[in-house]
Amino acid sequence: MRWQVDSGGVWESRLLGILAATLAVFGVAAVYGASSIWAVRHGDPGGMYAVRQLEGVAVGLVLLLVGARVDYHHWRGLAWPFLGLIALLLLILLLP
């Protein structure tokens, strides 16, 4: 059986979406597994940190959908400012 390659890039988009969703699910599960006992010991609900993680996933999904609708030529003009912003945010992690 031969694999048929679609020139429209549909399967790549689907694969990327499936991989992102899988990583998000495993990330929420990891946060819940790592923080539920800690939260209960400190009097908080066990899923508190997992819910916060889910909120972040929801915000990221909305930003993804908005960003996907913008013409890519617009993003190309913002590439260098975004790169500078990301470098600055990564430097913040090095602060004591």
C-alpha positions in Angstrom: 0.0 0.0 0.0 1.4 3.4 -1.0 1.1 6.4 1.2 -0.5 9.3 -0.5 0.9 12.7 0.3 -1.5 15.6 0.4 0.1 18.7 -1.0 -2.2 20.9 1.1 -0.5 20.1 4.4 -3.6 18.8 6.1 -2.0 15.8 7.7 0.8 17.9 9.1 -1.6 20.3 10.8 -3.6 17.4 12.3 -0.5 15.7 13.5 0.7 18.9 15.1 -2.7 19.5 16.8 -2.7 15.9 18.1 0.8 16.2 19.5 0.0 19.5 21.2 -3.2 18.2 22.7 -1.4 15.1 23.9 1.4 17.2 25.5 -1.3 19.4 27.2 -3.1 16.3 28.6 0.1 14.8 29.9 1.1 18.1 31.4 -2.1 18.6 33.3 -1.9 15.0 34.5 1.7 15.5 35.7 0.8 18.7 37.5 -2.1 17.0 39.2 0.1 14.0 40.2 2.9 16.2 41.5 0.8 18.7 43.4 -2.4 17.1 44.7 -0.8 15.8 48.0 1.0 19.1 48.5 -2.3 21.1 48.0 -4.3 18.8 50.4 -1.6 19.1 53.1 -1.9 22.8 53.0 -5.7 22.9 53.1 -6.4 23.5 49.5 -8.4 21.3 47.1 -6.4 18.5 45.6 -7.0 19.6 42.0 -6.3 23.3 42.6 -3.0 23.4 40.6 -4.4 21.2 37.9 -7.3 23.6 37.4 -4.9 26.4 37.2 -2.9 24.5 34.6 -6.2 23.8 32.7 -6.9 27.5 32.7 -3.5 28.1 31.1 -4.2 25.5 28.5 -7.5 27.2 27.7 -5.9 30.6 27.3 -3.2 29.1 25.1 -5.8 27.4 23.0 -7.6 30.7 22.5 -4.4 32.5 21.6 -3.5 29.6 19.2 -6.9 30.0 17.4 -6.5 33.8 17.2 -2.9 33.5 15.9 -3.8 30.9 13.3 -6.4 33.3 11.8 -3.9 36.1 11.3 -2.1 36.3 8.0 1.4 34.9 8.3 2.9 37.9 6.5 1.8 39.9 9.6 3.7 37.5 11.9 6.8 37.7 9.7 7.1 41.4 10.5 6.8 40.8 14.2 9.4 38.0 14.3 12.3 40.0 15.6 10.4 41.9 18.3 8.9 38.6 19.5 12.4 37.0 19.5 13.7 39.9 21.6 10.7 39.6 24.0 11.2 35.9 24.4 15.0 36.3 25.0 14.1 38.9 27.7 11.6 36.5 29.3 14.2 33.7 29.3 16.7 36.0 31.0 14.2 36.6 33.8 14.5 33.0 34.8 18.2 33.5 35.6 17.4 36.2 38.2 17.9 35.0 41.8 
